[in-house]
Amino acid sequence: MQTDTLPWYREPWPWLLMAGPALAVVASLGSAYLAVQGADPIIEDHYYERGLDINATLRRVQQAADLGIHASVEYDGVQRGESVWVRVRSTQAIHDTALQVRLVHPARAGADQTAVLGRVPNSPDTNAEFTGQWPQSAPVAPELANRPDAINWRIALQGSDWQVEGDAQGRNEISAR
């Protein structure tokens, strides 16, 4: 009895059995390529410095709480050259001669405003007043007044060793605690 035998590579069964492991090798090579080429964008390069900044901000916020600081901000508008006034009330004396005020919108970074305000002469240490203008180099930002997203605006006031933050509350006034 004679049987015709084909060489192994002409039989379908060895190829069918090798297809699974071959696909696994190809898939693992594809995964390795994606892992090497696609860095995780969530990880920040300077995470340690960012962490130090966060800790410093937390210390400034705690210092503001220890001083019992409450602040209110009034402004003519948020356009270039428009006036800004800040009244800082505290339970202890505040000796800052300048104050940084930042108006921040979480979704529109181009509309953020920052100004440095000078202290009004002879204002009391526990009820200090600061005044200034939005800088001429500031981008033109939309008015906060009568906007449905006005509550999305945040204000940050920073003295030499303290910081308070708050939300927009209506037209031309913001309270920070």
C-alpha positions in Angstrom: 0.0 0.0 0.0 1.4 3.2 -1.1 0.4 6.6 0.3 1.3 9.9 -1.3 2.7 12.1 1.3 3.2 15.8 0.8 6.0 17.8 2.4 4.9 19.4 5.7 4.8 23.0 4.3 2.2 21.9 1.8 -0.1 20.7 4.5 -2.7 23.3 5.9 -2.5 22.1 9.6 1.0 23.2 10.5 0.2 26.7 9.1 -3.0 26.9 11.0 -1.3 25.9 14.2 1.5 28.5 13.6 -0.9 31.3 12.8 -1.9 32.0 16.5 1.7 32.4 17.8 2.7 34.5 14.7 -0.2 36.9 15.2 0.8 37.2 18.9 4.4 38.1 17.9 3.2 40.7 15.4 0.7 42.2 17.9 3.5 42.4 20.6 5.9 44.1 18.1 3.1 46.7 17.3 2.5 47.3 21.0 6.2 47.8 21.6 6.4 50.3 18.8 3.4 52.3 20.2 4.9 52.2 23.7 8.3 53.6 22.5 6.8 56.2 20.1 3.9 57.5 22.2 5.1 59.1 25.4 2.4 59.8 28.0 1.5 63.5 27.7 0.1 63.5 31.2 3.5 63.2 32.9 5.1 66.6 33.3 8.8 67.0 32.7 9.4 69.2 35.7 7.0 67.6 38.1 9.3 68.2 41.1 9.5 72.0 40.5 5.7 72.1 39.9 5.2 70.3 43.2 7.3 72.8 44.9 5.2 75.6 43.4 2.0 73.9 44.5 3.4 73.6 48.1 4.5 77.3 48.1 1.0 78.3 47.0 -0.6 76.2 49.7 1.7 77.9 52.3 0.7 81.3 51.0 -3.0 80.4 51.2 -2.5 79.1 54.7 -0.7 82.3 55.6 -3.7 84.3 54.3 -6.0 82.2 56.5 -3.8 82.8 59.5 -3.9 86.6 58.8 -7.7 86.5 58.4 -7.5 88.1 55.0 -10.6 88.8 53.0 -10.4 90.9 49.8 -12.8 92.5 47.4 -11.9 93.6 43.9 -13.6 96.3 41.9 -12.8 97.2 38.3 -14.0 99.5 35.5 -13.5 96.6 33.1 -10.9 94.1 32.1 -9.6 95.9 29.0 -6.2 97.5 28.7 -5.7 100.5 30.9 -8.9 100.2 32.9 -8.7 100.7 36.6 -8.6 98.0 39.3 -9.1 98.5 43.0 -8.5 96.0 45.8 -9.5 96.3 49.4 -7.8 93.8 51.7 -9.3 93.4 55.2 -7.4 91.4 57.8 -7.2 90.6 61.5 -3.5 91.4 61.5 -1.4 94.1 59.9 -0.5 93.8 56.2 2.7 95.6 55.2 2.7 94.9 51.5 3.3 97.9 49.3 2.3 96.1 46.1 -0.2 93.4 45.2 -0.5 91.1 42.2 -4.0 90.5 40.9 -4.7 87.8 38.3 -8.0 87.3 36.6 -8.2 83.8 35.2 -10.7 81.9 33.0 -10.1 78.2 33.1 -11.1 77.7 29.5 -9.7 80.8 27.8 -6.0 81.3 28.7 -5.7 84.1 26.1 -8.2 86.2 28.1 -6.3 86.0 31.4 -5.2 89.4 32.9 -2.5 90.1 35.4 -1.8 93.5 37.0 0.5 94.8 39.8 -1.3 97.3 42.0 0.3 99.8 44.3 -0.9 100.5 47.8 -2.9 103.6 48.4 -0.9 105.9 50.7 -2.0 106.1 54.3 -4.4 103.2 54.1 -4.7 101.3 57.4 -2.7 98.1 57.9 -5.8 96.0 58.6 -7.9 97.6 55.8 -5.4 98.2 53.1 -6.3 99.5 49.7 -4.5 98.9 46.4 -5.1 100.5 43.0 -3.7 100.2 39.5 -4.6 99.5 35.9 -4.6 96.4 33.7 -1.3 96.7 31.8 -1.2 98.1 28.3 0.5 94.8 27.1 -2.5 92.8 28.4 -4.6 91.0 25.8 -8.0 92.4 25.2 -10.4 90.3 27.3 -14.2 90.2 27.1 -16.1 92.1 29.8 -17.3 90.0 32.7 -20.6 91.9 33.0 -23.8 90.2 31.9 -22.1 87.1 30.7 -23.6 83.7 31.4 -20.1 82.3 32.1 -19.1 85.1 34.5 -19.0 82.6 37.4 -16.3 80.7 35.6 -13.8 83.6 36.1 -11.4 83.2 39.0 -9.4 85.9 40.8 -6.1 85.4 42.6 -4.6 88.1 44.8 -1.0 87.6 45.9 0.9 89.6 48.4 4.5 89.0 49.5 3.8 85.9 51.6 0.0 85.3 51.2 -2.5 84.5 48.5 -6.3 84.4 48.3 -8.6 83.2 45.5 -12.2 83.6 44.7 -14.9 83.6 42.0 -16.5 86.4 40.0 -19.7 87.6 41.7 -21.6 89.8 39.3 -20.7 93.0 37.5 -17.4 94.6 38.5 -16.9 93.0 41.9 -15.1 89.9 43.0 -14.7 88.6 46.5 -11.8 86.4 47.5 -11.3 84.5 50.8 
